[in-house]
Amino acid sequence: MSANTVTTLNGFYKQIYGDSLINLIPESAKFIKEVPFERRKKLGDSYNVPVVLQAEQGFTYNYDDGTAFALNGALAMGTRNAQIKGAEKVLQSQISYKAAAAATSNKEAFADATSTLFENMVESMSNRLELSCFYGGSSLGNGSGSGSSGSSLGAATFQQVTTTITVTTANNHGLIVGDTVLFKDDVGSVTATSGTLVTVPTAKTFTMACSSGTTAALTACTISPFVKRSSTTAWYYVDKAQWSTGLWAGKVGAELQFYKDDDTTLISSSTDAVFTISSIDPVYKRIGLTGSATGVTALIAVVQADFNGGIYVYFNGTKGKDFLGIDKIITTSGTLFGITNTTYTLFKGNEYTTSGSLSLSSIIAATENAVAQGLMEDVCAYVPISAWNTLAATESGLRRYDQSYKNAKAENGVQSLAFYGANGKIEIEPHPIVKAGEVFIIPKKQFMRVGSTDVTFQTPGMDSTEIFLQLPSNAGYEVRAYADQALLCMAPAKCTKVTGFTVA
């Protein structure tokens, strides 16, 4: 393939797309469309943004006695530079020589051959950026044993008679004959693993031979979040409150790594610790995995003491390499962007635990601490899709109807909700990525995306017209999407994460 072909491809790209690909960012990437990107220069390896951490305190009071009283002196406001490290993201896609040759005949042919490629790359990159803005630095979805509150596996009872164990569950979890499940009694002292799981007629009761052959007097058990399907495949069950169908949608083929409940110990090692997503099952809130035999064996061998606190999961190689998202910004206690927020509490987010069904009243109550720390501006409450219908059904109780009312806001169903709390306007916005048991209440004006570049197809350090790159060992070209940025919140104390409400 000649150099002239590369020149033609790059030229058609410039003519047809230019800088307009950024406009292809899908509507589902709500946050990155609403929060502006600001290009900044690095100081060392960080971007520096000054933030105010305490107010001016140089006051002197005097009762009217007519004297030339002494002044206490100035106590300047406290400012620090927030130090934000950008996270680079690179997405690689390829086009064969044959497809490229067909695309060089004219601009129309180029557009037909490449539009799907570029649009999909923009959508994929936007989705990963949106996900990072919410959960960068956080687990994608914790999974714990069935004995833990909120586990998608539900509660289970355990009965052993001589060498037969019977486990009765709230549902059948989608398990089928041949699955291997790790069961432990309620103190973790008896393990029963079955390679020939049998589903009896009730569909919620499983019987299997006991490996120990002893009799247990206990009546409850815990099911591991990992279920072995074959020597190289497994299921991973995500806790109900940690599940988000939108977060996992479209991720078949992505690679994951799992950590024990200390969020430090990697399960298995090297390539055996990498598992490919083979399927997504929103009904049972589980992820189908494919890995090496050694890796799958390591998953099923994780003991109760190492999963009761929750299994942590990340995209392969991303742990510690992504920028901090809203979740991590709000929940970090200690050093955040180089600032000690246990000292400067205006740089520490709020966590609010409620109970019962999520309601507009509980969202208002969750803002109280933020309001006390200066939140007197409009906020957006990002809620999970699963909670949206309930909130929409009860909106008439608290929503303020006045001359600003528009039928897009409430007319036999709503697109969004807006009502008023002590801070001002609270807009409720459903977001497909937000987990089922979490709500984030934030003033969007306090957030910015900073870095060297937003999403681009131009390779840093190369001629701006060079989009298509020769593959060194394959018959085709490579196109790369690139971004280098991080999310900064100027006032974490004005933000709140809500948990604890009932998740169906």
Residue pairs with C-beta under 8 A, 6 or more apart in sequence:
1 97
1 100
1 101
1 470
1 475
5 100
5 101
5 104
6 468
6 470
6 477
8 104
9 100
9 103
9 104
9 110
9 467
9 468
9 477
10 465
10 466
10 467
10 468
11 465
12 103
12 104
12 107
12 110
12 111
13 110
13 114
13 457
13 467
13 468
14 465
15 107
16 107
16 110
16 111
17 118
21 118
21 122
21 455
21 457
22 122
22 454
22 455
24 118
24 119
24 122
24 123
25 32
25 33
25 122
25 123
25 126
25 455
26 122
26 123
26 126
26 127
27 33
28 127
28 130
28 246
28 432
29 126
29 127
29 129
29 130
30 130
30 429
30 431
31 130
31 133
31 134
31 382
31 431
32 126
32 129
32 130
32 133
32 449
34 444
35 133
35 444
35 447
35 448
35 449
35 487
36 448
36 449
37 448
37 449
37 450
37 451
37 454
37 485
38 448
38 449
38 450
39 450
39 451
39 452
39 453
39 454
40 47
40 48
40 49
40 450
40 451
40 452
41 47
42 86
42 452
45 85
46 83
46 84
46 85
46 338
47 83
47 84
47 85
47 86
47 450
47 451
47 486
47 488
48 81
48 82
48 83
48 84
49 81
49 82
49 84
49 448
49 450
49 488
49 490
50 79
50 80
50 81
50 82
51 79
51 80
51 81
51 82
51 339
51 347
51 490
51 491
52 77
52 78
52 79
52 346
53 78
53 79
53 80
53 339
53 344
53 346
53 347
54 77
54 78
54 344
54 346
55 77
56 74
56 75
56 76
56 77
57 75
57 77
58 72
58 73
58 74
58 75
58 76
59 72
60 69
60 70
60 71
60 72
62 69
78 344
80 338
80 339
80 344
81 338
82 337
82 338
82 339
82 488
82 490
83 337
83 338
84 323
84 337
84 450
84 486
84 488
85 323
85 486
86 323
86 450
86 451
86 452
86 484
86 485
86 486
87 132
87 136
87 321
87 322
87 323
87 484
87 485
87 486
88 482
88 483
88 484
89 125
89 128
89 129
89 132
89 481
89 482
89 483
89 484
90 480
90 481
90 482
91 121
91 124
91 125
91 128
91 480
91 481
91 482
92 478
92 479
92 480
93 117
93 120
93 121
93 478
93 479
93 480
93 481
94 471
94 474
94 476
94 477
94 478
94 479
95 103
95 113
95 114
95 117
95 468
95 476
95 477
95 479
96 475
96 476
97 475
97 476
97 477
99 113
99 476
100 113
100 468
100 476
100 477
102 109
102 113
103 109
103 110
103 112
103 113
103 114
104 110
117 479
118 457
118 479
121 457
121 479
121 481
122 455
122 481
124 250
124 481
125 455
125 481
125 483
126 455
127 250
129 455
129 483
129 485
130 433
131 247
131 325
131 433
132 322
132 323
132 325
132 487
133 325
133 326
133 449
133 487
134 325
134 326
134 327
134 382
134 431
134 433
134 434
134 440
135 247
135 325
135 326
135 327
135 328
135 433
136 322
136 323
136 324
136 325
136 328
136 487
137 320
137 322
137 323
137 324
137 325
137 327
137 328
138 325
138 327
138 328
139 242
139 263
139 310
139 312
139 313
139 314
140 247
140 248
140 256
140 313
140 314
140 315
141 238
141 239
141 242
141 243
141 244
141 247
141 248
141 313
141 435
142 238
142 239
142 242
142 310
142 311
142 312
142 313
143 151
143 152
143 225
143 226
143 236
143 237
143 238
143 239
143 242
143 307
143 310
143 311
143 313
144 150
144 151
144 225
144 239
144 261
144 307
144 308
144 309
144 310
144 311
145 151
145 153
145 184
145 222
145 223
145 224
145 225
145 304
145 307
145 308
146 153
146 154
146 155
146 156
146 169
146 221
146 222
146 223
147 155
147 156
147 186
147 220
147 221
147 222
147 308
148 222
148 239
148 308
148 310
150 239
150 240
150 241
150 242
150 437
150 503
151 225
151 237
151 239
151 240
152 173
152 237
152 238
152 239
152 240
152 243
152 284
152 285
152 286
153 169
153 173
153 223
153 225
153 237
154 169
154 170
154 171
154 173
155 169
155 170
155 220
156 167
156 168
156 169
156 170
156 183
156 220
156 221
156 222
156 223
157 167
157 168
157 169
157 219
157 220
157 221
158 165
158 166
158 167
158 183
158 185
158 186
158 216
158 218
158 219
158 220
158 221
159 165
159 166
159 167
159 168
159 219
160 166
160 185
160 190
160 192
160 210
160 214
160 215
160 216
161 215
162 210
162 213
162 215
163 209
163 210
163 213
164 207
164 208
164 209
164 210
165 183
165 192
165 207
165 208
165 209
165 210
166 205
166 206
166 207
167 183
167 205
167 206
167 207
167 208
167 221
167 223
168 202
168 204
168 205
169 204
169 205
169 206
169 223
170 204
171 204
172 199
172 203
172 204
173 223
173 227
173 237
173 284
174 235
174 281
174 283
174 284
174 286
175 181
175 197
175 199
175 206
175 227
176 197
176 199
177 196
177 197
177 198
177 199
178 195
178 196
178 197
178 229
179 197
179 227
179 228
179 229
179 235
180 193
180 194
180 195
180 197
180 227
180 228
180 229
180 300
181 193
181 194
181 197
181 206
181 223
181 224
181 227
181 228
182 191
182 193
182 223
182 224
182 226
182 300
182 302
183 191
183 192
183 193
183 221
183 222
183 223
183 224
184 190
184 191
184 221
184 222
184 224
184 303
184 304
185 216
185 218
185 220
185 221
185 222
186 218
186 219
186 220
186 221
186 222
187 218
188 222
188 303
188 304
188 305
189 216
190 210
190 212
190 214
190 216
190 218
191 211
191 212
192 208
192 209
192 210
192 211
192 212
193 211
193 300
194 206
194 208
194 209
196 208
196 209
197 206
197 208
198 206
198 207
198 208
199 205
199 206
200 206
200 207
222 304
222 308
224 300
224 302
224 304
224 307
225 236
225 237
225 238
225 307
225 311
226 234
226 235
226 236
226 237
226 299
226 300
226 302
226 311
227 234
227 235
227 237
227 286
227 300
228 234
228 296
228 299
228 300
229 235
229 288
230 296
231 293
231 296
232 290
232 291
232 292
232 293
232 296
233 278
233 288
233 289
233 290
233 291
233 296
234 275
234 288
234 289
234 291
234 296
234 299
234 300
235 281
235 286
235 287
235 288
235 289
236 258
236 286
236 287
236 289
236 299
236 311
236 313
237 284
237 285
237 286
238 285
238 286
238 287
239 285
239 310
239 437
240 285
240 436
240 437
240 503
240 504
241 435
241 436
241 437
241 438
241 499
241 503
242 435
242 436
242 437
243 282
243 285
243 435
243 436
244 384
244 432
244 433
244 434
244 435
244 436
245 280
245 282
245 385
245 432
246 385
246 431
246 432
246 433
246 434
247 432
247 433
247 435
248 277
248 280
248 282
248 287
249 280
249 432
251 277
251 280
252 277
252 278
252 279
252 280
253 276
253 277
254 276
254 277
254 315
254 316
255 274
255 275
255 276
255 277
255 315
255 316
256 274
256 275
256 276
256 277
256 287
256 289
256 313
256 314
256 315
256 316
257 266
257 267
257 273
257 274
257 275
257 313
257 314
257 315
257 316
257 317
257 319
258 266
258 267
258 273
258 275
258 299
258 311
258 312
258 313
259 265
259 266
259 267
259 311
259 312
259 313
259 314
259 319
260 267
260 302
260 306
260 307
260 311
260 312
261 306
261 307
261 308
261 309
261 310
261 311
261 312
262 306
262 309
263 312
265 306
266 273
267 273
267 295
267 298
267 299
267 302
267 311
268 294
268 295
268 298
268 299
271 292
272 291
272 292
272 294
272 295
272 298
273 295
273 298
274 291
274 295
274 316
275 289
275 290
275 291
275 295
275 299
276 289
276 290
276 291
277 287
277 288
277 289
278 288
278 289
278 290
279 287
279 288
280 287
280 288
281 287
281 288
289 296
289 299
291 299
302 311
323 485
323 486
323 487
324 332
324 336
324 337
324 486
324 487
325 487
326 382
326 440
326 442
326 487
326 489
326 495
326 497
327 438
327 440
327 497
329 336
329 349
329 487
329 489
329 492
329 495
330 349
330 350
330 351
330 440
330 492
330 495
330 496
330 497
331 349
331 351
331 497
332 341
332 348
332 349
333 341
333 342
333 348
334 340
334 341
334 342
335 341
336 347
336 348
336 492
337 347
337 488
339 347
341 347
341 348
341 492
342 348
345 373
345 493
346 373
346 374
346 491
346 492
346 493
347 491
347 492
347 493
348 492
348 493
349 489
349 492
349 493
349 495
349 496
349 497
350 366
350 369
350 370
350 373
350 493
350 495
350 496
350 497
351 496
351 497
351 499
352 365
352 366
352 369
352 496
352 497
352 498
352 499
353 498
353 499
353 500
354 362
354 365
354 366
354 498
354 499
354 500
354 501
355 500
355 501
355 502
356 362
356 501
356 502
357 390
357 501
357 502
358 383
358 387
358 390
358 391
358 439
358 498
358 501
358 502
359 390
359 391
359 394
360 391
360 394
360 395
360 397
360 398
360 417
360 419
360 428
361 398
362 498
362 501
363 381
363 421
363 426
363 428
363 439
363 441
363 498
364 398
364 421
364 422
364 426
366 439
366 441
366 496
366 498
367 375
367 379
367 421
367 422
367 423
367 426
367 441
367 496
368 422
369 496
370 423
370 441
370 493
370 494
370 495
370 496
371 421
371 422
371 423
373 493
373 494
374 491
374 493
374 494
375 423
375 443
375 493
375 494
376 423
376 424
377 423
377 424
377 443
377 445
377 494
378 423
378 424
378 425
378 426
378 427
378 443
378 445
379 423
379 424
379 425
379 426
379 427
379 441
379 442
379 443
379 444
379 494
380 426
380 427
380 428
380 429
380 441
380 442
380 443
380 444
381 426
381 427
381 428
381 429
381 439
381 440
381 441
382 429
382 430
382 431
382 434
382 439
382 440
382 441
382 442
383 391
383 428
383 429
383 430
383 431
383 434
383 439
384 430
384 431
384 434
384 435
384 436
384 437
384 438
384 439
385 430
385 431
385 432
385 434
386 436
386 503
386 504
387 430
387 436
387 439
387 501
388 428
388 430
391 417
391 428
392 413
392 414
392 417
395 410
395 414
395 417
395 419
396 410
398 419
399 410
399 417
399 418
399 419
400 418
400 419
400 420
401 410
408 414
408 415
408 416
409 415
409 416
409 417
409 418
410 417
416 427
416 428
416 429
417 427
417 428
418 425
418 426
418 427
418 428
419 425
419 426
419 428
420 426
426 441
434 440
436 503
437 499
437 500
437 501
437 503
438 497
438 498
438 499
439 497
439 498
439 499
439 501
440 495
440 496
440 497
440 498
441 495
441 496
441 497
441 498
442 489
442 494
442 495
442 496
443 491
443 494
443 495
446 489
446 490
446 491
446 494
446 495
447 487
447 488
447 489
447 490
448 487
448 488
448 490
449 485
449 486
449 487
449 488
450 485
450 486
450 488
451 483
451 484
451 485
451 486
452 460
452 484
452 485
453 460
453 482
453 483
453 484
453 485
454 483
454 485
455 481
455 482
455 483
456 481
456 482
456 483
457 467
457 479
457 480
457 481
457 482
458 464
458 466
458 467
458 482
459 466
459 469
459 480
459 482
460 482
460 484
467 479
468 477
468 478
468 479
469 477
469 478
469 479
469 480
470 477
470 478
471 477
471 478
489 495
